[in-house]
């Protein structure tokens, strides 16, 4: 187990023990990115889905963009380019909602995600899927 994984597991456990849903959601989102980087798309998907639900429940939709970034990576790595493009569009919309700008968590991985989706789809299909995602702005 990597130190980052161990610290995030401890952070999640502490947050859950203290009923701190925001910290639990952040820990899960970060764990999702660690799992995605390690190539475990199933574990990453579970982390991002749980974190998204928590952020939604507490009304902190700004950080949903962090989850959408990861979910797009999961979809691209799982061979779901259309879903990845929809999530890319949703991430764009969520990241700029309310006049805020949420920076990318892992820019290099996100760029690879975008390139995977673009390469697997026609330009029109990619743009259409992104537009659907921007219209929805949530998974």
Secondary structure, 3 states (H helix, E strand, C coil): CCHHHHHHHHHHHHHHHCCCHHHHHHHHHHHHHHHHHHCCHHHHHHHHHHHHHHHHHHCCHHHHHHHHHHHHHHHHHCCCHHHHHHHHHHHHHHHCHHHCCCCCCCHHHHHHHHHHHHHHCCHHHHHHHHHHHHHHCCC
